[in-house]
Amino acid sequence: MRQPDASGQAVLIVDDDEAFGDSVAALLASEPFTVRVFRSADAFLRDYRSAAVGCVLADLRMPGMDGFALLAELARRSVANPVIVMTGHGDVPLAVRAMRSGAFDFIEKPFSRSGLLVAVDAALRFSRERRESDAARSEFERNLQRLTEREREVCALLVDGCANKEVARVLSLSPRTVEVHRARVMEKLQVESFSQLVRLGLALKIKPGA
């Protein structure tokens, strides 16, 4: 049996067709999602800050602000919710254009409940993993402030790909001292592995001499 990957997250439906929007909401009603329906892109933008974190299902063809304009406005406002665009049959070129404009995925009308759930689950999983990644980066950045100047130098060289012996040579330290600094860096940054240290260090562009 399929297990939804993002229990409790919101699926935010943006469609001017009241009957269709309600039918999509009904398809999702049996899942552990918070489902909200907006009748226009403008209505969504007025209220998105109060919406729970999740994904957006938006029709491409809407009067007033259409799906493309909505994508552009979400990008301008740095709204991180992944957007699945809903297109009419045969509108694949438009859907591809929408993905180039920042859409996470597209789904063609009419779609099945299973097809809808697969797309929504993928978007919600992406949303959750991105939030977890952002949280880890924020914690890592805060913990960097706990390092001494020497520990920060060691950290930067390790992230830059230097082995312990090379770090020792560059900083005129003994290899044993570098090992001690490395252990303290790992402890203070609260990382579970050296690969995590490197991944987060690269994401924050930690460089020697910076």
C-alpha positions as protocol buffer text, in pm:
chain_id: "A"
residue {
  index: 1
  type: MET
  ca { x: 0 y: 0 z: 0 }
}
residue {
  index: 2
  type: ARG
  ca { x: 124 y: 347 z: -89 }
}
residue {
  index: 3
  type: GLN
  ca { x: 246 y: 551 z: 207 }
}
residue {
  index: 4
  type: PRO
  ca { x: 229 y: 930 z: 160 }
}
residue {
  index: 5
  type: ASP
  ca { x: 572 y: 1077 z: 218 }
}
residue {
  index: 6
  type: ALA
  ca { x: 473 y: 1410 z: 370 }
}
residue {
  index: 7
  type: SER
  ca { x: 191 y: 1373 z: 620 }
}
residue {
  index: 8
  type: GLY
  ca { x: 36 y: 1697 z: 736 }
}
residue {
  index: 9
  type: GLN
  ca { x: 180 y: 1919 z: 465 }
}
residue {
  index: 10
  type: ALA
  ca { x: -44 y: 2139 z: 256 }
}
residue {
  index: 11
  type: VAL
  ca { x: -150 y: 2097 z: -103 }
}
residue {
  index: 12
  type: LEU
  ca { x: -252 y: 2441 z: -229 }
}
residue {
  index: 13
  type: ILE
  ca { x: -476 y: 2428 z: -536 }
}
residue {
  index: 14
  type: VAL
  ca { x: -496 y: 2735 z: -761 }
}
residue {
  index: 15
  type: ASP
  ca { x: -763 y: 2703 z: -1031 }
}
residue {
  index: 16
  type: ASP
  ca { x: -1035 y: 2939 z: -1151 }
}
residue {
  index: 17
  type: ASP
  ca { x: -1259 y: 2644 z: -1241 }
}
residue {
  index: 18
  type: GLU
  ca { x: -1451 y: 2596 z: -916 }
}
residue {
  index: 19
  type: ALA
  ca { x: -1584 y: 2252 z: -1003 }
}
residue {
  index: 20
  type: PHE
  ca { x: -1244 y: 2123 z: -1113 }
}
residue {
  index: 21
  type: GLY
  ca { x: -1063 y: 2269 z: -813 }
}
residue {
  index: 22
  type: ASP
  ca { x: -1313 y: 2105 z: -580 }
}
residue {
  index: 23
  type: SER
  ca { x: -1278 y: 1774 z: -763 }
}
residue {
  index: 24
  type: VAL
  ca { x: -899 y: 1781 z: -719 }
}
residue {
  index: 25
  type: ALA
  ca { x: -948 y: 1859 z: -350 }
}
residue {
  index: 26
  type: ALA
  ca { x: -1186 y: 1562 z: -328 }
}
residue {
  index: 27
  type: LEU
  ca { x: -924 y: 1334 z: -485 }
}
residue {
  index: 28
  type: LEU
  ca { x: -681 y: 1435 z: -211 }
}
residue {
  index: 29
  type: ALA
  ca { x: -934 y: 1434 z: 73 }
}
residue {
  index: 30
  type: SER
  ca { x: -854 y: 1081 z: 191 }
}
residue {
  index: 31
  type: GLU
  ca { x: -483 y: 1159 z: 227 }
}
residue {
  index: 32
  type: PRO
  ca { x: -312 y: 1311 z: 534 }
}
residue {
  index: 33
  type: PHE
  ca { x: -272 y: 1649 z: 363 }
}
residue {
  index: 34
  type: THR
  ca { x: -411 y: 1990 z: 445 }
}
residue {
  index: 35
  type: VAL
  ca { x: -589 y: 2086 z: 122 }
}
residue {
  index: 36
  type: ARG
  ca { x: -676 y: 2445 z: 36 }
}
residue {
  index: 37
  type: VAL
  ca { x: -836 y: 2579 z: -282 }
}
residue {
  index: 38
  type: PHE
  ca { x: -781 y: 2928 z: -426 }
}
residue {
  index: 39
  type: ARG
  ca { x: -998 y: 3053 z: -714 }
}
residue {
  index: 40
  type: SER
  ca { x: -728 y: 3275 z: -863 }
}
residue {
  index: 41
  type: ALA
  ca { x: -356 y: 3339 z: -853 }
}
residue {
  index: 42
  type: ASP
  ca { x: -426 y: 3678 z: -693 }
}
residue {
  index: 43
  type: ALA
  ca { x: -623 y: 3513 z: -412 }
}
residue {
  index: 44
  type: PHE
  ca { x: -339 y: 3270 z: -352 }
}
residue {
  index: 45
  type: LEU
  ca { x: -76 y: 3545 z: -342 }
}
residue {
  index: 46
  type: ARG
  ca { x: -282 y: 3743 z: -92 }
}
residue {
  index: 47
  type: ASP
  ca { x: -292 y: 3450 z: 147 }
}
residue {
  index: 48
  type: TYR
  ca { x: 8 y: 3227 z: 76 }
}
residue {
  index: 49
  type: ARG
  ca { x: 201 y: 3344 z: 382 }
}
residue {
  index: 50
  type: SER
  ca { x: -70 y: 3199 z: 607 }
}
residue {
  index: 51
  type: ALA
  ca { x: -75 y: 2869 z: 415 }
}
residue {
  index: 52
  type: ALA
  ca { x: 101 y: 2566 z: 560 }
}
residue {
  index: 53
  type: VAL
  ca { x: 427 y: 2457 z: 401 }
}
residue {
  index: 54
  type: GLY
  ca { x: 372 y: 2224 z: 109 }
}
residue {
  index: 55
  type: CYS
  ca { x: 329 y: 2228 z: -265 }
}
residue {
  index: 56
  type: VAL
  ca { x: 117 y: 2425 z: -512 }
}
residue {
  index: 57
  type: LEU
  ca { x: -107 y: 2277 z: -784 }
}
residue {
  index: 58
  type: ALA
  ca { x: -171 y: 2559 z: -1030 }
}
residue {
  index: 59
  type: ASP
  ca { x: -358 y: 2569 z: -1359 }
}
residue {
  index: 60
  type: LEU
  ca { x: -156 y: 2724 z: -1640 }
}
residue {
  index: 61
  type: ARG
  ca { x: -453 y: 2878 z: -1819 }
}
residue {
  index: 62
  type: MET
  ca { x: -631 y: 3118 z: -1586 }
}
residue {
  index: 63
  type: PRO
  ca { x: -786 y: 3460 z: -1653 }
}
residue {
  index: 64
  type: GLY
  ca { x: -597 y: 3757 z: -1514 }
}
residue {
  index: 65
  type: MET
  ca { x: -273 y: 3623 z: -1371 }
}
residue {
  index: 66
  type: ASP
  ca { x: -206 y: 3292 z: -1545 }
}
residue {
  index: 67
  type: GLY
  ca { x: 25 y: 3013 z: -1433 }
}
residue {
  index: 68
  type: PHE
  ca { x: 333 y: 3166 z: -1596 }
}
residue {
  index: 69
  type: ALA
  ca { x: 278 y: 3500 z: -1427 }
}
residue {
  index: 70
  type: LEU
  ca { x: 223 y: 3319 z: -1096 }
}
residue {
  index: 71
  type: LEU
  ca { x: 553 y: 3133 z: -1133 }
}
residue {
  index: 72
  type: ALA
  ca { x: 733 y: 3459 z: -1205 }
}
residue {
  index: 73
  type: GLU
  ca { x: 578 y: 3629 z: -903 }
}
residue {
  index: 74
  type: LEU
  ca { x: 659 y: 3339 z: -672 }
}
residue {
  index: 75
  type: ALA
  ca { x: 1020 y: 3353 z: -790 }
}
residue {
  index: 76
  type: ARG
  ca { x: 1028 y: 3729 z: -733 }
}
residue {
  index: 77
  type: ARG
  ca { x: 900 y: 3679 z: -378 }
}
residue {
  index: 78
  type: SER
  ca { x: 1137 y: 3385 z: -315 }
}
residue {
  index: 79
  type: VAL
  ca { x: 846 y: 3154 z: -231 }
}
residue {
  index: 80
  type: ALA
  ca { x: 999 y: 2808 z: -202 }
}
residue {
  index: 81
  type: ASN
  ca { x: 687 y: 2592 z: -243 }
}
residue {
  index: 82
  type: PRO
  ca { x: 737 y: 2355 z: -539 }
}
residue {
  index: 83
  type: VAL
  ca { x: 473 y: 2417 z: -806 }
}
residue {
  index: 84
  type: ILE
  ca { x: 304 y: 2145 z: -1011 }
}
residue {
  index: 85
  type: VAL
  ca { x: 133 y: 2300 z: -1312 }
}
residue {
  index: 86
  type: MET
  ca { x: -188 y: 2150 z: -1447 }
}
residue {
  index: 87
  type: THR
  ca { x: -226 y: 2159 z: -1823 }
}
residue {
  index: 88
  type: GLY
  ca { x: -487 y: 2058 z: -2075 }
}
residue {
  index: 89
  type: HIS
  ca { x: -429 y: 1756 z: -2295 }
}
residue {
  index: 90
  type: GLY
  ca { x: -184 y: 1842 z: -2571 }
}
residue {
  index: 91
  type: ASP
  ca { x: -28 y: 2135 z: -2383 }
}
residue {
  index: 92
  type: VAL
  ca { x: 303 y: 1959 z: -2322 }
}
residue {
  index: 93
  type: PRO
  ca { x: 508 y: 2236 z: -2492 }
}
residue {
  index: 94
  type: LEU
  ca { x: 348 y: 2484 z: -2250 }
}
residue {
  index: 95
  type: ALA
  ca { x: 427 y: 2253 z: -1959 }
}
residue {
  index: 96
  type: VAL
  ca { x: 792 y: 2230 z: -2062 }
}
residue {
  index: 97
  type: ARG
  ca { x: 805 y: 2608 z: -2087 }
}
residue {
  index: 98
  type: ALA
  ca { x: 657 y: 2626 z: -1736 }
}
residue {
  index: 99
  type: MET
  ca { x: 927 y: 2396 z: -1600 }
}
residue {
  index: 100
  type: ARG
  ca { x: 1189 y: 2617 z: -1757 }
}
residue {
  index: 101
  type: SER
  ca { x: 1019 y: 2901 z: -1572 }
}
residue {
  index: 102
  type: GLY
  ca { x: 1057 y: 2723 z: -1239 }
}
residue {
  index: 103
  type: ALA
  ca { x: 774 y: 2470 z: -1214 }
}
residue {
  index: 104
  type: PHE
  ca { x: 867 y: 2150 z: -1029 }
}
residue {
  index: 105
  type: ASP
  ca { x: 650 y: 1921 z: -1241 }
}
residue {
  index: 106
  type: PHE
  ca { x: 343 y: 1915 z: -1464 }
}
residue {
  index: 107
  type: ILE
  ca { x: 40 y: 1692 z: -1486 }
}
residue {
  index: 108
  type: GLU
  ca { x: -200 y: 1671 z: -1780 }
}
residue {
  index: 109
  type: LYS
  ca { x: -577 y: 1697 z: -1740 }
}
residue {
  index: 110
  type: PRO
  ca { x: -766 y: 1476 z: -1703 }
}
residue {
  index: 111
  type: PHE
  ca { x: -546 y: 1291 z: -1457 }
}
residue {
  index: 112
  type: SER
  ca { x: -604 y: 990 z: -1237 }
}
residue {
  index: 113
  type: ARG
  ca { x: -597 y: 994 z: -860 }
}
residue {
  index: 114
  type: SER
  ca { x: -286 y: 775 z: -861 }
}
residue {
  index: 115
  type: GLY
  ca { x: -108 y: 1004 z: -1108 }
}
residue {
  index: 116
  type: LEU
  ca { x: -197 y: 1306 z: -898 }
}
residue {
  index: 117
  type: LEU
  ca { x: -74 y: 1144 z: -577 }
}
residue {
  index: 118
  type: VAL
  ca { x: 257 y: 1041 z: -733 }
}
residue {
  index: 119
  type: ALA
  ca { x: 322 y: 1401 z: -844 }
}
residue {
  index: 120
  type: VAL
  ca { x: 213 y: 1549 z: -511 }
}
residue {
  index: 121
  type: ASP
  ca { x: 418 y: 1303 z: -305 }
}
residue {
  index: 122
  type: ALA
  ca { x: 730 y: 1385 z: -508 }
}
residue {
  index: 123
  type: ALA
  ca { x: 677 y: 1760 z: -463 }
}
residue {
  index: 124
  type: LEU
  ca { x: 614 y: 1729 z: -90 }
}
residue {
  index: 125
  type: ARG
  ca { x: 919 y: 1507 z: -46 }
}
residue {
  index: 126
  type: PHE
  ca { x: 1128 y: 1766 z: -230 }
}
residue {
  index: 127
  type: SER
  ca { x: 980 y: 2042 z: -13 }
}
residue {
  index: 128
  type: ARG
  ca { x: 1056 y: 1856 z: 310 }
}
residue {
  index: 129
  type: GLU
  ca { x: 1410 y: 1760 z: 209 }
}
residue {
  index: 130
  type: ARG
  ca { x: 1487 y: 2117 z: 105 }
}
residue {
  index: 131
  type: ARG
  ca { x: 1363 y: 2251 z: 440 }
}
residue {
  index: 132
  type: GLU
  ca { x: 1572 y: 1993 z: 626 }
}
residue {
  index: 133
  type: SER
  ca { x: 1874 y: 2086 z: 416 }
}
residue {
  index: 134
  type: ASP
  ca { x: 1818 y: 2457 z: 479 }
}
residue {
  index: 135
  type: ALA
  ca { x: 1784 y: 2391 z: 853 }
}
residue {
  index: 136
  type: ALA
  ca { x: 2108 y: 2191 z: 857 }
}
residue {
  index: 137
  type: ARG
  ca { x: 2289 y: 2469 z: 672 }
}
residue {
  index: 138
  type: SER
  ca { x: 2158 y: 2731 z: 913 }
}
residue {
  index: 139
  type: GLU
  ca { x: 2269 y: 2529 z: 1216 }
}
residue {
  index: 140
  type: PHE
  ca { x: 2610 y: 2466 z: 1057 }
}
residue {
  index: 141
  type: GLU
  ca { x: 2651 y: 2838 z: 988 }
}
residue {
  index: 142
  type: ARG
  ca { x: 2564 y: 2924 z: 1349 }
}
residue {
  index: 143
  type: ASN
  ca { x: 2806 y: 2663 z: 1480 }
}
residue {
  index: 144
  type: LEU
  ca { x: 3088 y: 2806 z: 1267 }
}
residue {
  index: 145
  type: GLN
  ca { x: 3091 y: 3100 z: 1507 }
}
residue {
  index: 146
  type: ARG
  ca { x: 3201 y: 2860 z: 1782 }
}
residue {
  index: 147
  type: LEU
  ca { x: 3529 y: 2777 z: 1608 }
}
residue {
  index: 148
  type: THR
  ca { x: 3855 y: 2939 z: 1704 }
}
residue {
  index: 149
  type: GLU
  ca { x: 4053 y: 3108 z: 1429 }
}
residue {
  index: 150
  type: ARG
  ca { x: 4286 y: 2808 z: 1402 }
}
residue {
  index: 151
  type: GLU
  ca { x: 3996 y: 2562 z: 1392 }
}
residue {
  index: 152
  type: ARG
  ca { x: 3835 y: 2764 z: 1117 }
}
residue {
  index: 153
  type: GLU
  ca { x: 4159 y: 2753 z: 916 }
}
residue {
  index: 154
  type: VAL
  ca { x: 4174 y: 2376 z: 958 }
}
residue {
  index: 155
  type: CYS
  ca { x: 3809 y: 2344 z: 863 }
}
residue {
  index: 156
  type: ALA
  ca { x: 3852 y: 2552 z: 547 }
}
residue {
  index: 157
  type: LEU
  ca { x: 4151 y: 2348 z: 432 }
}
residue {
  index: 158
  type: LEU
  ca { x: 3971 y: 2019 z: 496 }
}
residue {
  index: 159
  type: VAL
  ca { x: 3670 y: 2139 z: 299 }
}
residue {
  index: 160
  type: ASP
  ca { x: 3910 y: 2246 z: 23 }
}
residue {
  index: 161
  type: GLY
  ca { x: 4024 y: 1885 z: -8 }
}
residue {
  index: 162
  type: CYS
  ca { x: 4346 y: 1887 z: 190 }
}
residue {
  index: 163
  type: ALA
  ca { x: 4451 y: 1573 z: 373 }
}
residue {
  index: 164
  type: ASN
  ca { x: 4560 y: 1601 z: 737 }
}
residue {
  index: 165
  type: LYS
  ca { x: 4931 y: 1597 z: 641 }
}
residue {
  index: 166
  type: GLU
  ca { x: 4879 y: 1875 z: 390 }
}
residue {
  index: 167
  type: VAL
  ca { x: 4687 y: 2083 z: 645 }
}
residue {
  index: 168
  type: ALA
  ca { x: 4976 y: 2030 z: 887 }
}
residue {
  index: 169
  type: ARG
  ca { x: 5227 y: 2147 z: 627 }
}
residue {
  index: 170
  type: VAL
  ca { x: 5028 y: 2456 z: 526 }
}
residue {
  index: 171
  type: LEU
  ca { x: 4967 y: 2566 z: 886 }
}
residue {
  index: 172
  type: SER
  ca { x: 5308 y: 2454 z: 1021 }
}
residue {
  index: 173
  type: LEU
  ca { x: 5145 y: 2213 z: 1267 }
}
residue {
  index: 174
  type: SER
  ca { x: 5210 y: 1855 z: 1358 }
}
residue {
  index: 175
  type: PRO
  ca { x: 4977 y: 1593 z: 1206 }
}
residue {
  index: 176
  type: ARG
  ca { x: 4867 y: 1499 z: 1557 }
}
residue {
  index: 177
  type: THR
  ca { x: 4767 y: 1861 z: 1629 }
}
residue {
  index: 178
  type: VAL
  ca { x: 4567 y: 1869 z: 1307 }
}
residue {
  index: 179
  type: GLU
  ca { x: 4386 y: 1552 z: 1414 }
}
residue {
  index: 180
  type: VAL
  ca { x: 4294 y: 1717 z: 1744 }
}
residue {
  index: 181
  type: HIS
  ca { x: 4168 y: 2031 z: 1567 }
}
residue {
  index: 182
  type: ARG
  ca { x: 3972 y: 1820 z: 1319 }
}
residue {
  index: 183
  type: ALA
  ca { x: 3800 y: 1631 z: 1602 }
}
residue {
  index: 184
  type: ARG
  ca { x: 3710 y: 1958 z: 1774 }
}
residue {
  index: 185
  type: VAL
  ca { x: 3578 y: 2104 z: 1450 }
}
residue {
  index: 186
  type: MET
  ca { x: 3354 y: 1801 z: 1396 }
}
residue {
  index: 187
  type: GLU
  ca { x: 3229 y: 1821 z: 1754 }
}
residue {
  index: 188
  type: LYS
  ca { x: 3161 y: 2196 z: 1752 }
}
residue {
  index: 189
  type: LEU
  ca { x: 2990 y: 2187 z: 1412 }
}
residue {
  index: 190
  type: GLN
  ca { x: 2782 y: 1887 z: 1525 }
}
residue {
  index: 191
  type: VAL
  ca { x: 2835 y: 1698 z: 1203 }
}
residue {
  index: 192
  type: GLU
  ca { x: 2809 y: 1319 z: 1200 }
}
residue {
  index: 193
  type: SER
  ca { x: 3059 y: 1248 z: 925 }
}
residue {
  index: 194
  type: PHE
  ca { x: 3345 y: 1408 z: 737 }
}
residue {
  index: 195
  type: SER
  ca { x: 3139 y: 1395 z: 416 }
}
residue {
  index: 196
  type: GLN
  ca { x: 2868 y: 1601 z: 586 }
}
residue {
  index: 197
  type: LEU
  ca { x: 3132 y: 1855 z: 693 }
}
residue {
  index: 198
  type: VAL
  ca { x: 3256 y: 1883 z: 335 }
}
residue {
  index: 199
  type: ARG
  ca { x: 2905 y: 1902 z: 185 }
}
residue {
  index: 200
  type: LEU
  ca { x: 2790 y: 2179 z: 417 }
}
residue {
  index: 201
  type: GLY
  ca { x: 3123 y: 2361 z: 396 }
}
residue {
  index: 202
  type: LEU
  ca { x: 3104 y: 2363 z: 17 }
}
residue {
  index: 203
  type: ALA
  ca { x: 2742 y: 2483 z: 27 }
}
residue {
  index: 204
  type: LEU
  ca { x: 2850 y: 2779 z: 240 }
}
residue {
  index: 205
  type: LYS
  ca { x: 3159 y: 2838 z: 22 }
}
residue {
  index: 206
  type: ILE
  ca { x: 3408 y: 2808 z: 309 }
}
residue {
  index: 207
  type: LYS
  ca { x: 3751 y: 2869 z: 161 }
}
residue {
  index: 208
  type: PRO
  ca { x: 4104 y: 2895 z: 304 }
}
residue {
  index: 209
  type: GLY
  ca { x: 4192 y: 3254 z: 383 }
}
residue {
  index: 210
  type: ALA
  ca { x: 3826 y: 3365 z: 373 }
}
